[in-house]
Amino acid sequence: MMHGQSKLKAEILSEEEIKLRAEKGQQILDSLDYFFKVRKNQVNQPEDQLAFSELMAKLCPEIATIYNYRREVLQTKFDHLGGLLSESKNIDIYKQLVKLIQSEFMLITILLKQHPKSYTLWTHRQWMVLRSQEIDQLISQINQENQFKLIEAIKQEYELCSKMLDRDERNFHVWNYRNWLSSISAFGKEDEFTKKKIEQNFSNFSAYHFRSKYFMKNYNQSENIIERIKTEQILGLLPLPFERLKQETELIQQAIYIQPKEHGVYLYHRWLVGVVQPFGVTKIEKVQNNSIQLQFNRPVTNVENSFEIFNQENVLKIINIKVEGIRVIISFEEQQITNLKIKIHNQIYENQSKETIISEDESSKFMVPSEINLTKNNDGFTYTNTIQQEFQNAINEIHKYLEENIDFIKQVIEEERENRFPYIQVLYLLQFKLRTQKLIDESKTNAIIKEALQHCEQLKKIQNDHQAQFLYEFWSQF
Amino acid sequence: MLQQQLVNHLPYLMALDKSKDIESIGYYLSEHLKVAGGYWTINAIACLNKIDQISEEKKQQLSKWLKECQNQDGGFGGNTNHDSHITNTHYAILLSFLLGCELDYEAAAKYVAARQRKDGSFEGDQWGEVDARFSYCGLSSLTLLNKRDLIDVKKAASYIKKCRNFDGSFGGIPDAESHGAYVFCCVGTLYLCEDLSFNIDELAMWIHERQTSKGGLNGRPEKLADVCYSWWMYSALCLLKREQWINQQALENYILECQDNDGGIADRPNNQPDVFHTFFGLAALSLLNGQKYQLNPIDPAFALPKSILINIPGASRFIQS
């Protein structure tokens, strides 16, 4: 399949040209024919298998079978030379090995110049990095006198990625490859690199995307997360200190300011602001002798291990937990309820999770820890919900941060009256505000809803499409 | 006017098989894509409701050739003699249903199932490349062959969920940027795993934002529209029951604009057509407005005509009504 091929004007080829093309085509088919005979050992292997497969790769760079064959040949050579090197520690053998590896990387680089988006080539390169690492391990084992320099291919691979991203900053093969390199080594300075790409072009969505991944990856590096929550005010999915988060928000605000008509920048801004918004209990809706129904400020999932219930200080056995959007129904052994205590746990921080990445489904495990004390009486029940102090302060800070960002977007609306993006954005940010407000003071939510509906009306006037209708339906439900 | 152009696609498709297009080096260099090409061509012809135009003799010829593409390991290569790969195995299975021929499905199923890794992902072949495309090939192939029990379906779904990104959409591997073509692979896989428990509205919103001013869909922010995304993402919207989240009329018009006067559909207006874009353009049209264009609807999960799927027992519970 070919992308981006502009239609040639009726090409009138001379008979000579047609003949030449037919000959060239036939040559390719004949070469392939011979290659497959070699592959299946129907003819003798060529004397120089590497030279032969190199010719084939240059002739038909997209044919995966050619690289499969080449890898088999290379592996045999690596095994052979590796074995010899282990035994002899001979410098000439070492030089042969290094040359073999470097020339393979060079060949792939040449082919990548013509075919920068070839899955086949990137897979082959990845394979080569792994082989060169294995050989480095082998060299390390015999390197007591440090007579051999390690290959350390990964460093040069970052160079390649930089060069290729300079040529095409959105090539996802290169970004994925770079990301993979960072997963197996410590050299990638992802924070610096993605920031550099963003500063080169505020529209580089690939850079924002990888930045979001970079920020999400640091759980197992925090040794004392509870301390960090207190001192650095971390809450929610993003394990970044609050000050760092605010810096990052300024960067994306700048991008929105410069490129207000571009969709991607709003997505990243929305994610940054939204990702720290808390999950917490807002209400106890029902209490029975065998169950309790809780309401949360936003839909939750995967919260089955977030609860502990006590009746008169005795631990209750939880039979079932049913989650339905913002509601959770906890069933327990039937008994006379007088004083219930429900502890809401933050599964990630309390268990000092060893996870490096939390999937989006599990985000509500970042619950605001609180303790609910409930008393049943003749009229029904009364309760208090006490949020753990460190988190209480954090929620207030987050609420302030959210307000600042809503104000910022409103400024953009002022400048960009006919642009639907800031309107969509403010409607999402107001959703976050509504959820956080419910944790702080439920009574003030009406003002938020009223404001949102006004923005909905404005949005419908600009572009009344499905997105506008969807947002309007959300805000109309209250 | 544009509607009449649809008729031109049949001669374009029928001619693809004739003696080599000697004016194009591209033909020779796509020798490894013959199985895929066969699938796109025959499927496009089926979409035009003209599969009866292919002679029995031709079908036999193609069937014989297709069988020769199966290797000792049970998998299929892109052409005879090529090493096995899950994508070509999948294409071969699909093509066999279109041609009405039988392959060694038992061996093919074993090859596909062997590609699943412990984390639920699927590799393309023994060389280890992993990608959501291969997950989709795995689920689709084994569902069609009624061999889902050979793999861990739950794990397959959980791997795909790791491909979700902050923008609500899906990439090709965990950490990869969201991309329209991978939306098809991931949603298709999750649909076949019977596990669509992710935020569907967020994804639909992302897809909605892919529609450009000319009506076509692009694959990612700031990229150009391409007709193939009409299929990749509109089929996903159909599976998620969110078809109206894009401007369907505008998308339809865009696909029609991509038609070539001499037959075939290109990636964008005034470009060179090719069989790949011809198939995906027609397939998307069959979902958008099949009745109007008298197209045979192509199922959004399996990318095969529904008329063929109803005869495949493994597929029945997944066919969209």
Boltz contact constraints between the chains, C-beta under 6 A:
constraints:
  - contact:
      token1: [A, 1]
      token2: [B, 274]
      max_distance: 6.0
  - contact:
      token1: [A, 1]
      token2: [B, 276]
      max_distance: 6.0
  - contact:
      token1: [A, 2]
      token2: [B, 274]
      max_distance: 6.0
  - contact:
      token1: [A, 3]
      token2: [B, 267]
      max_distance: 6.0
  - contact:
      token1: [A, 5]
      token2: [B, 271]
      max_distance: 6.0
  - contact:
      token1: [A, 5]
      token2: [B, 272]
      max_distance: 6.0
  - contact:
      token1: [A, 6]
      token2: [B, 271]
      max_distance: 6.0
  - contact:
      token1: [A, 7]
      token2: [B, 270]
      max_distance: 6.0
  - contact:
      token1: [A, 7]
      token2: [B, 271]
      max_distance: 6.0
  - contact:
      token1: [A, 7]
      token2: [B, 272]
      max_distance: 6.0
  - contact:
      token1: [A, 21]
      token2: [B, 22]
      max_distance: 6.0
  - contact:
      token1: [A, 22]
      token2: [B, 22]
      max_distance: 6.0
  - contact:
      token1: [A, 25]
      token2: [B, 28]
      max_distance: 6.0
  - contact:
      token1: [A, 28]
      token2: [B, 28]
      max_distance: 6.0
  - contact:
      token1: [A, 36]
      token2: [B, 81]
      max_distance: 6.0
  - contact:
      token1: [A, 63]
      token2: [B, 32]
      max_distance: 6.0
  - contact:
      token1: [A, 65]
      token2: [B, 82]
      max_distance: 6.0
  - contact:
      token1: [A, 65]
      token2: [B, 83]
      max_distance: 6.0
  - contact:
      token1: [A, 68]
      token2: [B, 83]
      max_distance: 6.0
  - contact:
      token1: [A, 123]
      token2: [B, 129]
      max_distance: 6.0
  - contact:
      token1: [A, 172]
      token2: [B, 177]
      max_distance: 6.0
  - contact:
      token1: [A, 176]
      token2: [B, 176]
      max_distance: 6.0
  - contact:
      token1: [A, 179]
      token2: [B, 175]
      max_distance: 6.0
  - contact:
      token1: [A, 203]
      token2: [B, 222]
      max_distance: 6.0
  - contact:
      token1: [A, 205]
      token2: [B, 221]
      max_distance: 6.0
  - contact:
      token1: [A, 206]
      token2: [B, 177]
      max_distance: 6.0
  - contact:
      token1: [A, 209]
      token2: [B, 177]
      max_distance: 6.0
  - contact:
      token1: [A, 212]
      token2: [B, 166]
      max_distance: 6.0
  - contact:
      token1: [A, 213]
      token2: [B, 175]
      max_distance: 6.0
  - contact:
      token1: [A, 263]
      token2: [B, 209]
      max_distance: 6.0
  - contact:
      token1: [A, 263]
      token2: [B, 221]
      max_distance: 6.0
  - contact:
      token1: [A, 264]
      token2: [B, 221]
      max_distance: 6.0
  - contact:
      token1: [A, 267]
      token2: [B, 167]
      max_distance: 6.0
  - contact:
      token1: [A, 271]
      token2: [B, 166]
      max_distance: 6.0
  - contact:
      token1: [A, 360]
      token2: [B, 164]
      max_distance: 6.0
  - contact:
      token1: [A, 466]
      token2: [B, 245]
      max_distance: 6.0
  - contact:
      token1: [A, 467]
      token2: [B, 208]
      max_distance: 6.0
